[in-house]
Amino acid sequence: MADTVTQIDDGPGTVPEPPRGRRVRRTALIACAVVVVAAVAVVGALGLGGGGDEDPGAPPRAGSLVPVTRATLTERTQVDGRLGYGTEIPLPVKATGTVTWLPETGTLAKRGDTLLRVDDRPVVLLYGSLPMYRDLGLTTAASGGRAPSGGDTAEGAAEGAAASGERQPGGTGKTGAAGPSSSLPPSPSPTGAGTAAATELTGMDVLQFETNLAALGYTGFTVDETFTAGTAAAVERWQKALGVPQTGTVGVGDVIYSAGKVRIGRPGVRLGGAVSENALTYTGTARKVVVQASAADASWAVRGTAVRVRLPDGRSVEGEVASVGRQASAPEGGSGEDGSGEAAATVPVTVTIEDQKSVGRLESGPVTVEYVGREAEDVLTVPVAALVALAEGGHGLETADGDFVAVRTGLFADGRVEVSGPAVRAGLKVRIPE
């Protein structure tokens, strides 16, 4: 530049004036230099030349130069969902009688807790996958029935204890009759002389029950598939703590099994009404999101897919697709998204949230689920604002020297667009049209 300035010095006694042709050419060079300096100044003012004070996420200004960069573009789609505890499921209540107590909706119940009371007798929650399908207790060899109730239980248990080598249960003298799930009356022996000897019930349901009984702190028996006199003695101690007749036998309606803790839902019967299978509902204890996704566009909903859940307060938490319904249904009311006037079919998609603390105290409400629709990895990108419409059709980019190059566009995401073409390369400076 200094040499150029010397060439255009007009002072007397200096170097002779060059020919006219050379003067015009050097004047053009000076003009180009001025343009380049001005462009650099503009780029620096925009933070593209290393200024560092500008917000890197701010949209580029009209007339500025921006580079073509390599990046991974991710297209995200948002759908509406509902935060809650999932679909309420009826508890398998097998007790019969009148409902005399119900818990409040939203109550958390764990192993050993009372779910409801029928004829003022507790129905207790235990953990397991096998449903309660029969009474559990010592049986009689003569009839295969249940052990006698009341004082006769001790006699049968003693005989069973002698046969099995286990200790005889203590404190078996009892008065009063059991509730609707109590033992049946004693069965006479075939000869009519006294009662038959008690035998031990076996099965996987016994193992499941004994596992729970031991977890509640009632021991004195071996946790296995055999219901022994020791098990009956532990049951009596448990029944005493529950405030029910100590029969040593567990009725089919006395307990309900679940995989773990439950959250009580809305009751299906009023207090004082006859108990039914839909008397009480429950859900899991973890909050989750249910999305009614379009059946025609639910390819994103694959088990294990990571999503982002935006809560009503604006915070976002991480989620994961846990299950996808297999049966599509049409929502009530409204018109279809395709403009046909018919409601679009949807499938339920359940999203779990591993970090429950991240949700805070919010228990229910509308949320937005954001998932990745498409993704283009390591592609050339420019701001969408850099695209120009070419007269011959299609899109192009204006280079720093004012030329236009045609490009093919790909994925649009986050204010940028994927571009490709023989004249496009990383680092190429293109102008944002004014």
C-alpha positions in Angstrom: 0.0 0.0 0.0 2.9 2.3 0.8 4.3 1.7 -2.7 0.9 2.5 -4.2 0.7 5.8 -2.3 4.1 6.8 -3.6 3.0 6.2 -7.1 0.2 8.7 -6.8 2.1 11.4 -5.1 1.7 14.7 -7.2 4.4 16.8 -5.5 7.1 18.6 -7.7 10.4 16.9 -8.4 9.1 13.5 -7.8 9.1 10.4 -9.9 7.7 11.1 -13.5 4.0 10.5 -14.0 3.4 7.0 -15.4 1.6 6.4 -18.7 -2.2 6.9 -18.6 -2.9 3.2 -18.9 -0.9 2.3 -15.9 -2.6 5.1 -13.9 -6.0 3.8 -14.6 -5.0 0.3 -13.6 -3.4 1.4 -10.4 -6.4 3.5 -9.5 -8.6 0.4 -9.9 -6.3 -1.5 -7.6 -6.6 1.3 -5.0 -10.4 1.2 -5.3 -10.4 -2.6 -4.8 -8.2 -2.3 -1.7 -10.6 0.3 -0.2 -13.5 -2.1 -0.9 -11.7 -5.0 0.8 -10.8 -2.8 3.8 -14.4 -1.7 4.1 -15.6 -5.3 3.9 -13.1 -6.4 6.6 -14.4 -3.6 8.8 -18.0 -4.7 8.3 -17.0 -8.3 9.1 -15.2 -7.2 12.2 -18.2 -5.1 13.3 -20.4 -8.2 12.9 -18.2 -10.3 15.1 -17.1 -12.4 12.2 -13.6 -11.2 12.3 -12.9 -12.1 15.9 -14.5 -9.2 17.7 -16.0 -11.6 20.3 -18.6 -9.2 21.7 -21.4 -10.1 19.4 -23.9 -12.9 20.2 -22.8 -15.9 18.1 -26.4 -17.0 17.9 -27.6 -13.6 16.5 -28.9 -13.7 12.9 -26.5 -12.2 10.3 -27.1 -8.7 9.2 -28.1 -7.8 5.6 -25.1 -7.1 3.4 -22.6 -9.0 5.7 -20.4 -11.8 4.6 -20.6 -15.2 6.3 -18.6 -18.3 5.7 -19.9 -21.7 4.5 -19.4 -24.0 7.4 -19.6 -27.8 8.1 -22.1 -28.8 10.8 -24.6 -31.4 11.8 -28.2 -30.2 11.3 -31.0 -31.6 13.4 -34.6 -31.2 12.6 -36.8 -31.2 15.8 -40.5 -31.7 15.8 -42.8 -30.8 18.7 -46.0 -32.6 19.7 -48.4 -32.0 22.6 -48.5 -34.4 25.5 -49.9 -34.8 29.0 -47.9 -35.2 32.2 -49.3 -37.6 34.8 -48.9 -41.0 36.2 -50.2 -43.0 33.3 -53.4 -44.8 32.7 -55.3 -45.9 35.8 -55.7 -49.6 36.1 -58.3 -51.4 38.3 -56.9 -53.3 41.2 -57.9 -57.0 41.2 -60.1 -56.9 44.3 -61.4 -60.4 45.1 -62.9 -59.7 48.5 -66.7 -59.7 48.8 -68.8 -57.5 51.0 -69.3 -53.8 51.7 -66.6 -51.2 51.2 -66.1 -49.6 54.7 -63.0 -47.6 54.0 -61.2 -46.1 50.9 -57.9 -44.2 50.7 -57.6 -40.7 49.2 -56.8 -40.4 45.5 -53.1 -39.9 45.1 -52.1 -41.9 48.2 -48.9 -43.9 47.8 -49.1 -47.5 49.0 -46.2 -49.8 49.7 -45.9 -53.4 50.8 -47.9 -54.1 53.9 -50.2 -51.1 53.5 -54.0 -51.4 53.5 -55.5 -50.6 50.1 -59.2 -50.6 51.2 -61.3 -52.3 53.8 -64.2 -54.6 53.0 -66.6 -55.5 55.9 -64.0 -53.6 58.0 -61.4 -56.2 57.1 -58.1 -54.8 55.5 -57.1 -55.8 51.9 -53.3 -55.6 52.0 -50.8 -54.8 49.2 -48.0 -57.2 48.7 -45.4 -57.4 45.9 -45.3 -60.1 43.2 -46.3 -61.0 39.7 -48.5 -64.0 40.4 -52.2 -63.1 41.2 -53.8 -64.4 44.4 -55.9 -67.3 43.1 -56.5 -69.4 46.2 -56.5 -69.4 50.0 -53.2 -70.1 51.6 -53.0 -72.2 54.7 -52.6 -75.7 56.1 -54.8 -78.2 54.4 -56.4 -81.4 55.7 -55.4 -84.8 54.5 -58.9 -86.2 54.5 -60.7 -83.6 52.5 -58.1 -81.4 51.0 -59.9 -78.4 52.6 -58.5 -75.7 54.7 -57.4 -76.0 58.3 -60.0 -75.5 60.9 -60.5 -72.0 62.3 -60.5 -70.9 66.0 -59.1 -73.3 68.6 -59.0 -76.2 66.2 -56.2 -74.4 64.2 -53.7 -75.1 67.0 -54.5 -78.8 67.0 -54.0 -79.2 63.3 -50.8 -77.0 63.3 -49.4 -79.1 66.1 -49.8 -82.3 64.1 -48.3 -80.6 61.1 -45.4 -79.4 63.2 -44.7 -82.9 64.5 -44.6 -84.2 60.9 -42.3 -81.5 59.6 -40.0 -81.1 62.5 -40.8 -77.3 62.9 -41.7 -75.7 66.2 -45.3 -75.6 67.2 -46.9 -72.1 66.8 -47.6 -70.5 70.1 -50.6 -68.5 71.2 -53.1 -70.2 69.0 -56.1 -70.1 71.3 -58.6 -67.7 69.6 -62.1 -66.6 70.0 -64.6 -65.1 67.5 -65.2 -65.9 63.8 -63.1 -64.6 61.0 -64.3 -62.1 58.3 -65.5 -63.0 54.8 -62.1 -64.3 53.9 -61.5 -66.4 57.0 -61.1 -70.2 57.3 -63.9 -72.5 56.6 -65.5 -74.6 59.4 -63.6 -77.7 60.4 -64.0 -80.7 58.2 -64.8 -84.0 60.0 -62.8 -87.1 59.4 -64.2 -89.9 57.4 -64.9 -91.9 60.5 -66.4 -88.9 62.3 -63.9 -89.1 65.1 -62.2 -85.6 65.4 -60.5 -83.7 62.6 -58.0 -84.9 60.0 -54.3 -84.1 60.2 -53.1 -80.9 58.6 -50.9 -81.2 55.6 -48.7 -78.6 53.9 -49.7 -76.6 50.8 -47.1 -76.1 48.1 -46.7 -73.9 45.1 -45.0 -70.8 43.7 -47.8 -68.7 45.2 -46.6 -69.9 48.6 -43.1 -68.8 47.8 -44.3 -65.4 46.7 -46.4 -64.9 49.9 -43.6 -66.2 52.2 -41.2 -63.8 50.6 -43.5 -60.9 51.4 -44.2 -62.1 54.9 -40.5 -62.3 55.7 -39.9 -58.8 54.2 -42.5 -57.5 56.6 -40.5 -58.9 59.5 -42.5 -62.0 60.3 -40.1 -65.0 60.4 -39.8 -68.4 62.1 -40.2 -70.4 58.8 -38.2 -71.2 55.7 -39.0 -69.1 52.7 -39.7 -71.8 50.1 -42.7 -73.3 48.2 -44.2 -75.0 51.2 -46.7 -73.5 53.6 -45.8 -75.1 57.0 -46.9 -74.7 60.6 -44.2 -72.2 61.0 -45.7 -70.1 58.2 -49.1 -70.4 59.8 -47.7 -69.1 63.1 -46.1 -66.1 61.3 -49.4 -65.4 59.6 -51.2 -65.4 63.0 -48.8 -62.8 64.3 -49.3 -60.7 61.1 -53.1 -61.0 61.5 -52.8 -59.9 65.1 -51.0 -56.7 64.0 -53.7 -56.1 61.4 -56.4 -56.5 64.0 -58.2 -59.4 62.3 -59.0 -62.9 63.7 -55.8 -65.0 63.9 -56.6 -68.0 61.8 -53.2 -68.7 60.3 -54.9 -68.8 56.9 -54.8 -66.1 54.2 -58.0 -65.7 52.2 -58.0 -65.1 48.5 -59.4 -61.6 49.0 -57.1 -60.6 51.9 -54.2 -59.5 49.7 -53.5 -57.9 46.3 -50.2 -58.3 44.5 -48.5 -55.6 42.4 -45.0 -55.2 40.9 -44.1 -52.5 43.5 -45.4 -49.4 45.1 -48.7 -48.0 43.7 -50.4 -44.6 43.6 -54.1 -44.9 44.3 -56.4 -43.6 41.6 -60.1 -42.8 41.5 -62.4 -45.2 43.3 -65.0 -47.1 41.2 -67.4 -47.5 44.1 -68.7 -45.3 46.9 -68.2 -45.9 50.5 -70.9 -48.3 51.7 -71.3 -49.8 48.3 -70.8 -53.4 47.4 -67.2 -54.2 46.4 -66.4 -55.0 42.8 -63.4 -55.7 40.6 -63.3 -52.0 39.6 -63.7 -50.8 43.2 -60.3 -49.1 43.2 -57.8 -48.1 40.5 -54.0 -47.5 40.7 -51.1 -46.2 38.7 -47.3 -46.4 39.0 -45.6 -43.9 41.3 -43.4 -42.3 38.6 -44.6 -39.4 36.5 -44.6 -39.9 32.8 -45.9 -38.3 29.6 -48.5 -39.7 27.3 -48.6 -38.4 23.7 -51.5 -39.1 21.3 -49.2 -39.3 18.2 -50.6 -39.3 14.7 -50.8 -42.9 13.5 -49.6 -41.8 10.0 -46.5 -40.0 11.4 -45.4 -42.0 14.4 -42.2 -43.5 12.9 -40.2 -41.4 15.5 -41.9 -43.3 18.3 -39.6 -46.2 18.8 -38.9 -47.7 22.2 -35.7 -46.2 23.6 -35.8 -43.0 21.5 -34.5 -40.0 23.5 -36.8 -37.0 23.6 -37.0 -33.6 25.3 -40.0 -32.7 27.5 -40.8 -29.0 27.9 -42.7 -28.4 31.1 -45.4 -25.7 31.6 -42.9 -23.5 33.5 -40.5 -23.5 30.5 -38.0 -25.9 31.8 -36.9 -28.9 29.7 -36.2 -32.4 31.0 -34.9 -35.5 29.3 -37.3 -38.3 28.5 -37.4 -41.7 26.7 -40.0 -43.5 24.7 -41.1 -46.5 26.9 -44.0 -47.9 24.9 -46.1 -47.3 21.8 -49.7 -48.4 21.5 -50.5 -51.0 18.9 -54.1 -49.9 18.4 -55.0 -46.7 16.7 -58.1 -44.7 17.7 -59.8 -41.6 16.5 -60.0 -38.7 19.0 -63.4 -37.3 19.9 -64.5 -34.2 18.0 -62.3 -32.0 15.7 -61.4 -32.5 12.1 -58.5 -34.4 10.6 -55.2 -32.8 10.1 -55.3 -33.8 6.4 -58.3 -31.5 5.9 -60.7 -34.4 5.2 -63.0 -33.4 8.0 -62.5 -36.8 9.7 -60.6 -37.1 13.0 -57.0 -38.3 12.4 -56.2 -41.6 14.0 -53.7 -41.6 16.9 -51.7 -44.0 18.9 -50.7 -43.5 22.5 -46.9 -43.0 23.1 -45.7 -43.2 26.7 -42.5 -41.3 27.6 -40.8 -42.0 30.9 -38.7 -39.4 32.8 -35.8 -41.1 34.7 -34.9 -38.1 36.8 -38.1 -37.5 38.7 -36.6 -34.7 40.7 -36.1 -32.7 37.6 -39.9 -32.4 37.2 -40.2 -30.7 40.6 -43.5 -30.9 42.4 -45.6 -30.8 39.3 -47.9 -33.8 39.1 -50.0 -33.2 36.0 -50.5 -30.7 33.1 -49.9 -30.1 29.4 -46.4 -30.5 28.1 -44.6 -30.4 24.8 -42.5 -33.3 23.6 -39.7 -32.5 21.2 -38.1 -35.3 19.1 -35.5 -35.5 16.4 -37.2 -35.8 13.0 -34.3 -35.9 10.6 -30.6 -35.3 10.9 -27.8 -34.4 8.4 -24.3 -35.0 9.7 -21.2 -33.2 8.7 -22.7 -31.2 5.8 -22.0 -27.8 4.3 -24.4 -25.2 5.8 -25.2 -21.4 5.5 -27.8 -19.3 7.2 -31.2 -19.6 5.4 -31.0 -15.8 4.9 -28.1 -16.3 2.5 -30.2 -18.1 -0.1 -31.2 -16.1 -3.2 -33.6 -17.1 -5.9 -31.9 -17.4 -9.3 -33.5 -16.1 -12.5 -33.1 -19.5 -14.2 -34.7 -21.2 -11.2 -33.5 -22.8 -8.0 -31.4 -21.2 -5.3 -27.9 -19.8 -5.3 -25.4 -17.9 -3.1 -23.7 -14.5 -3.8 -20.0 -14.7 -3.3 -17.9 -11.9 -2.0 -16.9 -10.7 -5.5 -20.6 -10.4 -6.5 -20.8 -13.6 -8.5 -23.7 -16.1 -8.0 -23.2 -19.8 -7.7 -26.1 -22.3 -7.9 -26.6 -24.7 -5.0 -28.8 -27.6 -4.1 -30.6 -27.3 -0.7 -31.1 -30.1 1.8 -32.3 -30.1 5.4 -33.5 -26.8 7.0 -33.0 -26.6 10.7 -32.2 -24.1 13.4 -32.1 -21.2 11.0 -29.5 -22.9 8.7 -29.8 -24.9 5.5 -27.8 -27.7 4.0 -26.2 -26.7 0.7 -24.1 -28.5 -1.9 -22.7 -27.9 -5.4 -19.4 -28.0 -7.3 -18.6 -24.4 -6.5 -19.4 -24.6 -2.8 -16.7 -25.4 -0.2 -16.1 -24.9 3.5 -14.8 -21.4 4.2 -16.3 -19.8 1.1 -17.6 -16.3 2.0 -21.1 -15.5 0.8 -23.2 -12.4 1.2 -26.4 -12.0 3.0 -28.7 -10.2 0.5 -30.0 -6.8 1.4 
